């Protein structure tokens, strides 16, 4: 006989059993946490997208797929191989140049947009047709609370994530009728290599991964992780006040 604590959790998590999950940026802090979380949720197969030269995962945990998401031909080829089997596409790959708009080389902002926005768009365009034909699928875009409010010390990063947020909203209107779920994830600062130079409160990557799994199981459109929920509520109440508070950090 099942105990009360085992029943709902086991039944809920079993909904991910047998699913094929594809995770971009899989060797980063959040990526590795996502691999572990979906492995615990009994996903059938986890394909981790890695860049050339990245460390490989232990055999049996994840199947590595070397792929540059800024390469259109490479993405199309990967979709041809993997697309028919992918149930959940998690667009986690991202870069942050920690750059301001003035006094910074334009290439920094261009690279952020190419990876964070166009790279994600490229993955979605390549894999959506397979989900449409199957009539089911889930696309998860890992963004940032900076998608809603701009941190001026990393303005171009926030701009790329804001573009991805707009893409996420538009996708729901375009393809949800085909049985495809679109999920946006908005964490605050996460304790990864990307934020190692920042002396601010950070949450562990495992918290992001756990809330992604829970949010998918609960059927949520938007997942505000940890402190991000409070920040978003504050932003909705008084966006100009939040803008002024964040602008003060420049000084």
N, C-alpha and C positions, 0 to 999 in steps of 0.2 A: 504494500500500500504506500502511495506517495505521501510525503509530508507536505504540509502547506507551503513551506519555503521552497521545495523542489518543484512542485507542480507548475505554477504559472511561468517560472523562469525557464524550465525545460521545454514546455510547450511553445513558448514564445521564441526561444532561440532556435528551436528545431525548424522554424520557417526559413532559416538561412542554410540549413543542412542541404548539401547537394548542389549549392549554387557555385557558379564560377565567377570569381571576383577578379577584376583587373585593376591594379593600383599603379598610377604613375608616381614618379618620385619616391619609389619604394625603399630606397636606402637612406633617406633622410630620417630625422627624428620622428616626425608624425607618420611617415610612410612605414617605418618598422613597427610602430605601435599599431597601425592599422592592420598590418600583416598578422601580428599576434592576436589582435582582437577578433579578426574574422576566422583565424585558425581555431580559437577557443569557441567560436560560434558554429564550428563544424562545417565551414564552407568546403565544398568538394575539392575545388582547385583554386589556388591563388596565384595569379601571374603578376609578378612585380616588375614594372618597367624601370630599368636602370640605364644610366648613361655609360658610355664606353669607358672602361677602366674602373667602374665602381666595384666595391666588394660584392661577392655573391652571397646568397643566403644558404643556410644549412639545407642540405638535400632533404626533401620530404616536407619541408615547411612551405616553400614557395618555389614556383618555376620562374627563373629570371628571363626577362626578355629585353635585350639591349635595343634601345630605341631613342632617337632624338625626336621629340615631339614637334620641333620646328622644321623638320624635314618632311614635306608633304608626301613624297614618294615612299619614304620609309614607313610613315604612318599608314598609308593606303595598303602597303604590303602586309604590315602587321595585322590590320583589320581583316584582310583576306584570309589570313591564317587563323586568327583567333575569334573574329566577329561572330561566327555562328554559335559559339559556345558561351560567350560572355553574357552573364545575367546582370551583373552590377559593375558599372564603370565608375571608378573613383578618380577624379581628376585632382590629384594632389601636388603634382610637380609645380614648382614655383621658384622665383628668384626675387631677391630684394637687394637693390643697390644702396639702400639707406641714403638716398640722394635727395637734395633739394632741387628746385627747378632752375634757380638762378645760380650761375657759377659752377655748374656741373655739365660735363660733356653730354651732348644729346644722346650719344650711343647708350648711356646707362638706361635712360627712360625707354629708348627703343627696344633694348634687350628685354626689359621687364614686360613690356607690352607684347613682344613677340612670344615669350614663354607663357606668361600668366594669362593673357587673353587669346592671342591667335593660336598658340599651341593647344590650348584647351578646346577652342572652337574646332581646330583641325581634328582632334580626337573624336569629338562629338559627331562631326559630319561623317567621319569614317565608320563609326560604330552604330549610329542610329538606324541606318537602313536594315541592319540585321535584326534589331529590336522591333522595328516596324513590321517586318515580315512575320516575326514570331508573335507579335501582339503583346509583348511584355518586356520589361527591363527597368532598371533603375540607373540614373545618372546622378552622381554626387559631386558637386563642385566645392572643393575646400577653398574658402576665401579668407576673410579677416573682418573683424569689426571695423577695420579701416576701409571696408567697402562702403560703409555708410557715413563715416566721419573721417576727415583727413588729418593725419598726423604730419605736420609741416616738415619735420626732419626727414621724412621719407615720403614726400608728396607724390613722386612719380610712381612709387609702388602702390600707394593708395589709389591713384588714378587707374592703374591697370586692374586692380581688384574691383573698383567701382564699375569699370567696363564689364568685367566678368559677372558682376551682380546683375547688370542690365541684361546681359546675355541669358543668364539663368531665368530671369522673369519672362523674357521673350520666348524661351524654349517651352515653358509651361503652356503658353498660349498656342504654340505651333504644334507640339507633338504629344501632349498629355492625352489627347483623344485616341492615340494609338495604343494606350495601355502602358505608356512609359512614365515612370515617376521621376520628377526632377527635384533634387534636394540641394539646398544651399546651406553651407556650414560656415559659421562666423565665430571663430575663436578670438580671444584676446591674445596678448603676447604669450608665446609658447616657449618653453625652455629647450631650444634647439641650437645648433651651431649658428643659424641665421641671426639669432638674438643674443649670442654669447657676449657681445660687447656692450649690451644695454643693462644698466643698473636699475631695473624696474621689476615689479612683481611679475612672475611668470608661472604658468600652469604646466604640469607635466604632459608630454605627448600622449601618454596613456589615457589621460582624462578626455582628450579630444577624441581618441579612437573609440573609447567606451560610449561616449555620447553619440557618436556617429552610428554605431551599431544599434543603440537604443532608439535613436530617432528614426532609423529605417524601419525597425520593427513596429514602431508606433505610427508610422505613416505620416510623419511630419514633413512639411515643405521646407521649413527653415529651422536650423538648429543653432541657437546661440549658446555657446559653451561657457560655463562658469561666469566670470565677471562680465562677460560680453552682454549678457542679458540685462544687467543693471545699467551698463553704459548705453545700450540701445534705448532703454526706457527713458533715460535722462535726455538723450538726443531727441527723442520724439516729443518730449515735453517742452524743451527749449533749445532748438538746434543752434541758435545764435550764441547762447551762453556757452555751449560746448565748444563751438568754434573759437570763441574768445579764450577759453581755458586752454585749449590745445595750442593756440597761437602764442600764448604766454610762454610755452616751453622753448620757443626759439630764443627768447631773451635769456 
